[in-house]
Amino acid sequence: DVGGIIGLNQNFLSSAQNLMNQGEILGVTFVGGIVGKNDNGGVVIKVENTNDYTLGYNKVYSGQGDSGQGKFFGGIVGHNIGTVGDAKNNAAITVDNDKVKYVGGIIGKNDGNIAQAGDKFTYSNNKEITADGYLINNGKVTAEKSEYVGGLIGENNSDISKTNLINSI
């Protein structure tokens, strides 16, 4: 699990915690600009990638060169099983391997929840955040040889309502 901030998230993560990533992120599976894998019970809300970096498949690390299979690449979260909302990605996502699956500007594969406008989340010391209901991708997604590629979500297996979905590229 490779994330710009956290590899595996099982708790609450928000910009209220003053997070920032400024580096290139390369990996093979569960690769995200903020979180590699957002597990069941994990919440990623009100986060943004503001820096120009590249998120991509690492052929060398896989040990398999072009023959390796990668999965779950997202500008914010590689694979979501928890909840993601109010997320904005400005990073380019580049995958140049034909064995890679699930690539998205925000989420590579979504098997969890997308926060709707008005949803409330409580975190440390009973502080509360209310979702505005948006997912925005401003980063170029390049994955010509990959399967399940989307400007926002590579593959979605959840209902999405009361959420603005914007892909500006």
Salt bridges, closest charged atoms under 4 A:
GLU48 OE2 - LYS88 NZ 3.92
ASP66 OD1 - LYS59 NZ 2.97
ASP86 OD2 - LYS46 NZ 3.04
ASP96 OD2 - LYS59 NZ 3.55
ASP111 OD2 - HIS79 NE2 2.73
ASP111 OD2 - LYS109 NZ 3.89
ASP132 OD2 - LYS46 NZ 2.82
GLU155 OE2 - LYS109 NZ 3.91
